[in-house]
Amino acid sequence: MTWIVRTALLIAGFTLGASSPVRAEDTFPEHSMTMVVSYSPGGITDTLGRIAAEALQNALKQNVIVENRAGAGGALGNAFVARSQPDGYTLLAAPTAFGIQPYILKNLPYDTLRDFAPVALIGTSATVMVVSPDIGVNTVREFIDYAKQRDGKVNYSSNGIGTPSHLSVEYFSTLTGIKMQHVPFPGSAPASMAVMSGEVAMTLLEMPPAIELAKAGKLKALAVTAPTRHYNMPDTPTIGETVPGFAALSWTGIFARAGTPKSAIDRMNGAINAFLTSPQGAERMRLLGVDARPSTPAETGAWLQSQLDQWKPIAAAAGIAPQ
């Protein structure tokens, strides 16, 4: 073989080797994908997970199948994604509880930071402090005074032990120095029904139903948990206006298995952000009471870390032992 032929073959081999990774990046995804939701259908996590799946499907031209894997407080579906192949084809729609579970669930079969790769945030949302109209309070300050006068005899409801609604009220109690009795329910609907029936005095409720029930006179909306007033309830103050430092947002983000190629992460991030920044996407979020949060993967990871840092001392102060 002459040196000319050898040189030509070396150049051809180098060119093919250099171009292969580029072609692989450009072709992701090459088949259908799965979006795992670790909760039952119908909740806000399921809704936002399906919206993210639709955005990915439309942008990347592959089917994205939503799979509900409820159980173990969300840990079952999370563990499934943590054990999946790190190729970008199995994703997790993770809610606020994702940043709380390490402090309330024993022996998690995954590490929240180590085993997942952040893809994108979908959005954040505030809840509303609602009370029974029958207790005769109209402001957060009046509710604090009401609770202090009854010293531990006031009840509040939540979606369950260790849920964001539970821990947010415990955070509120810690900052205000009031004592209340927690009454957990299996979901926000029965928790709000307990307030309307007078069984409990207060709960934190998602914004859309809170607005409807307040307009109907069935509940009284005292304040929102957001750090600033919300455009959907501009006349309703924040809790922080009365209790400095208080803010508690719910959120949903998309995560892949750790080790997923950066090129796949970036393509998915771009597809989700393109939807969130579109007029259609922003309006769809607004109607759900969710603020779209276009974010880079790094910003999504930083958000998750901030949530883990926020909820750890709150769970400890609430005296919740991992179970």
Backbone torsions as a table, in degrees:
resi	resn	phi	psi	omega
1	MET	NA	127.8	-177.2
2	THR	-75.8	161.4	179.7
3	TRP	-64.6	-27.0	178.6
4	ILE	-67.0	-44.5	-179.5
5	VAL	-66.2	-43.7	-180.0
6	ARG	-60.2	-41.7	-179.6
7	THR	-64.5	-41.5	179.9
8	ALA	-63.2	-40.2	179.5
9	LEU	-67.5	-39.1	178.3
10	LEU	-63.2	-42.2	-179.9
11	ILE	-65.0	-42.5	179.6
12	ALA	-63.6	-42.2	179.1
13	GLY	-64.5	-41.1	179.8
14	PHE	-63.5	-41.1	-178.4
15	THR	-64.9	-43.3	179.4
16	LEU	-65.3	-42.7	-179.9
17	GLY	-63.4	-39.4	-177.9
18	ALA	-71.8	-31.3	-174.6
19	SER	-85.5	-20.7	-175.5
20	SER	-59.6	-47.5	179.5
21	PRO	-60.7	-34.5	-179.6
22	VAL	-64.9	-42.6	179.3
23	ARG	-65.2	-37.6	179.9
24	ALA	-64.7	-41.0	179.5
25	GLU	-64.1	-42.2	-175.3
26	ASP	-70.0	-20.6	-175.3
27	THR	-96.8	-5.0	176.8
28	PHE	-71.4	133.4	-2.9
29	PRO	-90.3	149.6	-178.4
30	GLU	-100.8	-7.1	176.0
31	HIS	-153.4	-177.1	-174.2
32	SER	-64.4	157.3	-178.0
33	MET	-121.2	165.5	178.9
34	THR	-125.2	131.2	173.6
35	MET	-107.4	111.5	-178.8
36	VAL	-88.9	129.7	172.8
37	VAL	-114.8	122.0	-172.9
38	SER	-84.0	20.1	-178.4
39	TYR	-138.6	169.1	-178.9
40	SER	-69.0	158.4	177.7
41	PRO	-62.7	151.2	172.4
42	GLY	106.0	-22.4	179.8
43	GLY	-81.5	176.9	-177.4
44	ILE	-66.8	-34.3	178.1
45	THR	-64.1	-42.9	177.7
46	ASP	-63.1	-43.7	-179.8
47	THR	-61.3	-48.0	-178.4
48	LEU	-71.3	-32.9	175.2
49	GLY	-63.0	-39.2	179.0
50	ARG	-70.6	-35.0	176.8
51	ILE	-65.9	-42.5	177.9
52	ALA	-64.5	-39.5	178.3
53	ALA	-62.8	-41.1	178.5
54	GLU	-64.8	-40.8	179.0
55	ALA	-63.8	-42.3	178.4
56	LEU	-66.0	-42.7	-179.1
57	GLN	-62.2	-44.1	-179.0
58	ASN	-67.5	-37.8	-175.9
59	ALA	-82.2	-37.7	-173.4
60	LEU	-98.7	-4.3	173.4
61	LYS	61.4	37.2	172.1
62	GLN	-137.0	149.1	177.4
63	ASN	-63.8	138.2	174.0
64	VAL	-121.9	110.8	-174.8
65	ILE	-92.6	126.9	177.5
66	VAL	-88.3	127.9	-177.6
67	GLU	-125.2	115.1	178.1
68	ASN	-85.4	119.6	178.8
69	ARG	-123.7	72.6	-176.8
70	ALA	-79.4	152.3	176.2
71	GLY	141.4	152.6	177.4
72	ALA	55.7	39.5	177.7
73	GLY	64.5	24.8	-178.6
74	GLY	100.4	-14.5	-175.5
75	ALA	-69.8	-27.0	-177.6
76	LEU	-62.8	-52.1	179.5
77	GLY	-67.4	-37.9	178.4
78	ASN	-60.1	-44.4	-178.9
79	ALA	-64.2	-35.0	178.6
80	PHE	-60.4	-44.2	179.6
81	VAL	-69.1	-38.4	179.8
82	ALA	-62.7	-25.1	179.4
83	ARG	-97.1	-1.1	-177.1
84	SER	-75.7	171.1	177.5
85	GLN	-69.3	139.0	-179.9
86	PRO	-81.5	63.3	-175.0
87	ASP	-123.2	-0.8	178.2
88	GLY	90.0	-0.8	-176.3
89	TYR	-92.1	-9.4	175.6
90	THR	-124.8	120.3	-174.5
91	LEU	-121.1	161.3	179.0
92	LEU	-123.6	128.9	169.4
93	ALA	-91.9	107.4	-172.0
94	ALA	-108.7	131.8	179.9
95	PRO	-99.7	-170.5	-180.0
96	THR	-50.9	-40.4	-177.1
97	ALA	-58.8	-23.0	179.9
98	PHE	-59.2	-33.4	179.4
99	GLY	-89.6	2.0	-179.9
100	ILE	-111.7	-32.1	-172.6
101	GLN	-51.3	-37.5	179.9
102	PRO	-59.5	-19.3	-176.2
103	TYR	-102.4	-6.1	-178.3
104	ILE	-125.1	-12.4	-179.4
105	LEU	-117.4	129.6	-179.7
106	LYS	-79.7	147.3	170.1
107	ASN	51.4	50.0	174.9
108	LEU	-58.2	134.0	-177.8
109	PRO	-81.7	26.1	178.8
110	TYR	-161.0	163.2	173.9
111	ASP	-107.3	122.8	-172.2
112	THR	-58.2	-37.9	-179.3
113	LEU	-88.3	-41.1	-172.6
114	ARG	-75.3	-34.1	-169.0
115	ASP	-97.5	1.2	-178.6
116	PHE	-129.6	146.3	176.6
117	ALA	-109.0	121.1	179.0
118	PRO	-64.0	136.4	176.6
119	VAL	-108.6	-57.6	-177.1
120	ALA	-167.1	150.9	166.6
121	LEU	-84.5	146.1	173.1
122	ILE	-94.1	-52.8	-179.8
123	GLY	-178.7	172.7	175.9
124	THR	-123.3	157.7	179.1
125	SER	-148.4	152.0	178.2
126	ALA	-101.0	153.4	170.1
127	THR	-105.2	172.9	-174.6
128	VAL	-123.0	131.1	173.4
129	MET	-76.9	115.1	-179.4
130	VAL	-119.6	146.3	179.6
131	VAL	-132.0	166.2	174.7
132	SER	-72.7	133.4	176.3
133	PRO	-59.1	-21.1	-175.1
134	ASP	-73.6	-16.7	-176.0
135	ILE	-85.2	-8.5	171.2
136	GLY	74.9	29.1	175.1
137	VAL	-114.3	147.8	-176.0
138	ASN	-123.8	-9.2	-178.4
139	THR	-139.3	165.7	176.7
140	VAL	-61.9	-42.1	179.0
141	ARG	-59.8	-42.7	179.0
142	GLU	-65.3	-35.7	178.2
143	PHE	-67.6	-41.0	178.2
144	ILE	-59.6	-45.6	178.7
145	ASP	-63.0	-41.0	178.4
146	TYR	-58.5	-45.7	-178.3
147	ALA	-69.6	-38.6	-179.5
148	LYS	-65.8	-37.1	179.5
149	GLN	-65.6	-25.1	-177.2
150	ARG	-103.9	-1.0	171.0
151	ASP	32.0	76.5	174.5
152	GLY	88.4	-0.4	-178.0
153	LYS	-98.9	-3.0	178.4
154	VAL	-88.2	132.5	179.5
155	ASN	-100.8	149.7	170.7
156	TYR	-135.7	154.4	-178.9
157	SER	-110.7	159.3	176.9
158	SER	-146.9	178.1	178.6
159	ASN	-78.7	-4.0	-179.4
160	GLY	144.7	163.4	-179.0
161	ILE	-64.7	129.8	177.8
162	GLY	81.4	2.5	178.2
163	THR	-78.9	163.9	178.0
164	PRO	-56.1	-38.2	-179.7
165	SER	-65.9	-37.4	177.0
166	HIS	-64.6	-53.3	-175.0
167	LEU	-68.9	-30.9	177.8
168	SER	-65.0	-40.0	177.6
169	VAL	-69.3	-37.3	177.1
170	GLU	-63.3	-37.9	175.6
171	TYR	-62.1	-45.6	177.2
172	PHE	-59.2	-43.9	-179.7
173	SER	-63.9	-39.7	179.7
174	THR	-63.7	-43.4	-178.0
175	LEU	-70.6	-29.2	-176.3
176	THR	-98.1	-15.0	-179.5
177	GLY	77.0	17.7	178.7
178	ILE	-95.6	157.9	177.6
179	LYS	-117.9	131.5	178.7
180	MET	-138.1	159.1	177.5
181	GLN	-95.6	130.2	-179.0
182	HIS	-89.4	130.6	176.1
183	VAL	-122.4	101.1	-177.8
184	PRO	-79.2	146.9	176.3
185	PHE	-131.7	158.8	179.9
186	PRO	-84.9	63.0	178.2
187	GLY	130.9	162.3	-176.4
188	SER	-74.6	-29.1	180.0
189	ALA	-62.5	-53.0	177.8
190	PRO	-67.5	-28.5	177.8
191	ALA	-65.1	-40.3	178.9
192	SER	-74.8	-33.3	176.2
193	MET	-61.5	-34.8	179.2
194	ALA	-64.9	-32.6	176.4
195	VAL	-71.8	-44.9	-178.8
196	MET	-63.1	-32.9	-179.0
197	SER	-82.5	-10.7	-178.7
198	GLY	88.1	4.4	178.7
199	GLU	-65.7	-37.9	175.6
200	VAL	-130.6	164.6	-175.3
201	ALA	-90.9	-29.6	-169.6
202	MET	-152.2	154.1	169.0
203	THR	-154.0	169.9	170.9
204	LEU	-105.1	127.0	-172.5
205	LEU	-126.5	146.1	176.6
206	GLU	-57.1	150.4	-170.4
207	MET	-63.2	-47.8	-177.4
208	PRO	-56.3	-51.5	178.6
209	PRO	-68.1	-30.5	178.7
210	ALA	-63.0	-41.3	179.1
211	ILE	-63.2	-46.6	-178.6
212	GLU	-63.0	-45.2	-177.0
213	LEU	-70.8	-32.1	177.1
214	ALA	-69.6	-41.7	178.0
215	LYS	-62.0	-34.7	-179.5
216	ALA	-79.6	-5.4	179.4
217	GLY	78.7	11.0	-178.6
218	LYS	-84.1	-25.7	176.9
219	LEU	-136.6	160.2	174.7
220	LYS	-115.1	122.8	179.9
221	ALA	-87.4	118.7	-178.0
222	LEU	-93.8	-40.2	-174.0
223	ALA	-168.1	162.8	175.8
224	VAL	-106.1	156.0	-176.7
225	THR	-88.2	-2.0	-179.2
226	ALA	-69.5	159.2	177.7
227	PRO	-71.3	-22.2	177.1
228	THR	-133.2	163.0	179.2
229	ARG	-59.9	147.8	-173.7
230	HIS	-100.8	141.1	-177.5
231	TYR	-62.5	-24.9	177.9
232	ASN	-77.2	-19.4	179.5
233	MET	-140.0	61.7	-171.6
234	PRO	-63.0	-23.6	-179.3
235	ASP	-90.4	-2.3	-179.7
236	THR	-96.9	123.6	-178.0
237	PRO	-69.7	167.6	171.6
238	THR	-87.5	156.8	174.0
239	ILE	-62.2	-35.5	-178.7
240	GLY	-62.1	-21.0	177.4
241	GLU	-67.7	-25.5	177.2
242	THR	-103.0	-34.9	-177.7
243	VAL	-118.3	89.2	-176.2
244	PRO	-54.5	134.9	178.2
245	GLY	95.7	-13.4	-178.6
246	PHE	-82.7	130.3	169.9
247	ALA	-161.8	138.2	179.4
248	ALA	-149.4	110.9	-179.2
249	LEU	-108.6	141.2	168.7
250	SER	-86.7	155.9	-176.5
251	TRP	-154.4	162.5	173.8
252	THR	-139.3	133.6	178.1
253	GLY	-134.5	164.8	178.8
254	ILE	-110.9	132.8	-178.2
255	PHE	-131.9	150.7	174.6
256	ALA	-116.8	176.8	175.0
257	ARG	-68.9	139.4	176.0
258	ALA	-57.1	141.1	-177.6
259	GLY	96.0	-5.2	176.4
260	THR	-61.7	135.2	-178.0
261	PRO	-55.0	139.3	-179.5
262	LYS	-57.7	-35.6	-179.4
263	SER	-61.8	-39.4	177.9
264	ALA	-69.0	-42.6	178.1
265	ILE	-58.1	-46.5	-176.6
266	ASP	-65.3	-38.1	178.9
267	ARG	-65.4	-42.6	179.7
268	MET	-68.3	-40.6	178.0
269	ASN	-59.8	-44.2	179.7
270	GLY	-63.0	-39.2	-179.5
271	ALA	-66.0	-42.9	-179.7
272	ILE	-68.2	-43.9	-179.5
273	ASN	-65.4	-35.1	178.2
274	ALA	-62.0	-39.3	177.6
275	PHE	-68.1	-45.5	-176.1
276	LEU	-64.7	-30.5	-178.9
277	THR	-90.6	-4.0	177.1
278	SER	-79.2	152.2	177.1
279	PRO	-56.5	-39.5	-179.9
280	GLN	-64.0	-45.1	-178.8
281	GLY	-65.9	-45.4	-179.5
282	ALA	-61.2	-40.4	180.0
283	GLU	-68.9	-38.9	179.2
284	ARG	-63.1	-40.2	176.9
285	MET	-65.5	-44.5	-176.7
286	ARG	-59.2	-40.7	-179.4
287	LEU	-65.7	-23.3	177.0
288	LEU	-88.7	-3.8	-176.0
289	GLY	77.4	22.3	-177.8
290	VAL	-112.2	133.2	175.8
291	ASP	-89.7	116.6	178.9
292	ALA	-58.8	138.2	-177.2
293	ARG	-130.6	74.2	176.0
294	PRO	-57.8	130.4	-174.3
295	SER	-148.8	151.2	172.5
296	THR	-76.6	164.3	174.6
297	PRO	-57.3	-38.9	179.4
298	ALA	-64.8	-40.7	178.2
299	GLU	-66.4	-35.5	177.0
300	THR	-64.7	-42.1	177.3
301	GLY	-64.0	-40.4	178.5
302	ALA	-65.1	-37.3	177.6
303	TRP	-62.8	-46.2	179.1
304	LEU	-59.6	-43.3	178.8
305	GLN	-61.5	-40.7	179.9
306	SER	-64.4	-35.0	179.4
307	GLN	-70.8	-40.8	176.1
308	LEU	-61.0	-40.9	179.3
309	ASP	-67.5	-37.3	-177.7
310	GLN	-69.7	-44.9	-170.1
311	TRP	-84.0	-18.8	-178.8
312	LYS	-59.3	-54.3	-179.7
313	PRO	-68.2	-27.6	179.6
314	ILE	-69.0	-42.4	177.7
315	ALA	-63.2	-38.7	179.1
316	ALA	-66.6	-42.4	-179.4
317	ALA	-65.6	-31.1	178.9
318	ALA	-77.1	-6.7	178.6
319	GLY	71.2	28.7	-179.4
320	ILE	-85.9	117.3	176.3
321	ALA	-92.4	130.3	178.8
322	PRO	-53.5	134.8	-178.8
323	GLN	-125.2	NA	NA
